[in-house]
Amino acid sequence: MTDEMILVVRRSLFDELGAFQGLNLNIAHYLPTLLDRNHNFFTPRPAAETNPAFKQIIPYVLLVHEGRVLHYVRGKKAGEARLAAKGSIGIGGHMNNGESADLFQAENTAYKTDALSNSWDEAAYLEGVRREVNEEINVQTRFTNRIAGLLNDDSNAVGQVHLGVIHVFHLETDAVTKREQMITQLDFLTRDELVARRENLESWSQICVDNLDRLLEKP
């Protein structure tokens, strides 16, 4: 069985752009370079998970309805074992170029063409985000998708090899159900309820909760 191939950039590129700790809202400075086909590429996941020379590009999607944010607890079968049993407000995962595009409309040939390429532009990345969300949950309502910021946390082993792209989905209704077993206790919570659970959240979610007002602010 071949290794899963995931989207990464070199840590040195992140350093050149300006490495940061925590949240950064300057999307225009980072994202065009990170999603330039000349700067990202796919590499086997096992090596990338333990090699801080790479930063894995991970969409981190906050689903929001009337000010409440979708929260869940990662079950024991979580793909990232180091985050199992942690609370989270971020849906998403690794950008994989080897999985089927069948979850999308049959006429979506652009994504199928790009799926096996060795790098992605913004359009291919956004289709990848849709795939990851659709694999984990079922969103049965209309929504808008806004990229709100970037996440980096070099304070732990998981964060050192990942770089998050925060998306905010503003939902028309709260019609959301889970698809994956690893998602448990799915519920929309208020800001105060999330603050009360902060210590049980994974680090990226803690950063988002600490900055929730700025992230949820509509342009």
N, C-alpha and C positions, 0 to 999 in steps of 0.2 A: 504493500500500500504506500503510495507516494505521500510525502509530507504536504500538509496544508500550506498554501502560499498566501502570504498576507502583505498588505501594503505598508511600506515603511519609508521614512526619510532618514538620512544620516544625522546623528546627533550633532555633528560638526556644522551642518546647515542650520539647525536650530540655534546653535551658539552664535553663528554669524548673524542671524536675524535678530538675535537678542534673547537669550534664555531668560526665563522668569520663573518664579515660584508662586503657585496658586492660580489666580484668575487673571486673564488679560482680555480686554474688550476691543483691542485694536485689530480687528479682523482684517482690515484692508492692508495692513502691513505684512501679515503672516500668510494668509490663506492663498493668495495668488501664487506665491512661490512654492508653498507646500503642495499645491495641486497643479503644478506645472509638470508635464510629462518628463521634462529634463531633470527633475529633482526627486521624484518619488519612483519606487520600484517595488516589485514583489520578491520576497525571500522566504525560505522555509520557516514556519512558525517555531519549531523547537529551538533553533539557534537564536532567533530574535527574542524569545522570552527571557533569555538569560544574558543577552549581550547589550549593555548600555550604549554601545556605539550606534545602535539603531533606536529610532523612536517609531513605534507602531501608531498609525493614525486611527483613532477610535472615535466614531460619532457617539455623542452622549446626548440623548434626546429627552427633554423634559416635556411631558404632556400636561397641559394646563387647561382647566375648565372653570370659569368664573372664579379665578384666583386660587383655586385648589390645585395641588400638584400630585400627579400619580406617584404613589410610593409602593414598593414591594420589598420582600425579603428574599435573598438568593438562597435557594434550597441546596441540599447536599450534592445535587447533581450539577451544580453550576459549572459552566465551561471554564471559568477561572477559579480553581479550587481555593486560591488564597483569599478570595472574597466571599466564600460560602458562609451563610448564616448572617451576613451583613445586610442592613437595610440600604435601599438605594432609591434614588429618584431619576436615575439615568437608564434609558433603554438604548441598546446598541451593542456593537461588538466589532470584531476584527473585519477589515475589508478584505474579502477573499475573492480571488479571481478564478477559482476553479469550480465554484458551485453552479448549479443549474439556475438559469434565469426564468424557469417555468412559473415562478410565483407572480410574474408580471404578465401584462397583456401580450397576447401572441404577436400583435403588430409592433411590439417594442423591439424592433430589430437592431436599433442603434446600440442598446445595452448588450444584446447577444453578441454583436460584433466586437465590442470593446471588452467583453468579460474575460477573454483569455489573453489580452495584451499584457505587456510587462510593465505598464505604467498607466495611470489614470489622470484624465483632466477633470474639471469640476463637474461636467455633465455625467461622466461615468461614476464619479464619487457619489453624487446625489442619488443616482439609481441604486448604488450600493447601500446607501443609508435606508432607502425605502425597503430594500430586501431584508436588511437586518431587523428593522422594526417589524416588518410583516412576519418574520420567522418567530419572533418572540411574543408578539401580541396581535390581537385583531382589533383594528380601529374601525368602528362602524359609524363614522360620522365625518363630516367635512372639517378641514382644518387648514391653517396657514403654517408654513414652515419658515422660521427665521433663524439664521445663524447668529448667535448672540455673543459668543466669546470662545476662548481657548483655555484649556486646563492643563496644568503641569504640576506634578508633585514628586519631586526627587527625594522626598524624605523617607521613602520606603521602596522595597524591591520591585513591587508592582508598578508604581509610578515612574520609576527610573527608565522603564522601557516602553512607556506609553505616552501619547500626547492626545488629549481629548479635544474634540470640536463640539461645542455645545450648540444643540439645536433646540429651539422652543416651538413646539406644536401647540398653537392655540386652537382648542377644539370647540365646535359648535354645541356638542352634547358630551356627556360623560360615558357614552357607549363604547367601552373598552373591555375586552376580555383577554385572558391569557391563552397562549398557544403552547409555550414550553413548560415542561415539568419543573424546571429550576425556579420558575417564578411562583412565589407563594404570597399570601396575605395582600393581594392586590387591592388598593383602595386610594381614593383621592383624599388628600389631607390639607388642612389649612396651614398657613405659615407657622402659627403658634404650635400646632400639633407636630410639625416637623422639627421645630426648635426643641421641643420637649424630647424628641427621639434622637437628637443630634449625636450623642455619644455612641449610639448603636449603628450609625451610618458609616458606609465606606468613605474614604477620605475625599474623593471627588464630590460626593454628595454633600459632605460637610461644607466644602468650599462653596458649592452652589447655594446651600441654605443660608450661609453667612452673607451671601450677596444676592439674595432672591429678588429684592426690590429692583435692583439694576438689571438683572437678567430678564425679568418679566415685563419690564417697561417697553411698551410698544412705540416704535419710531413715529 
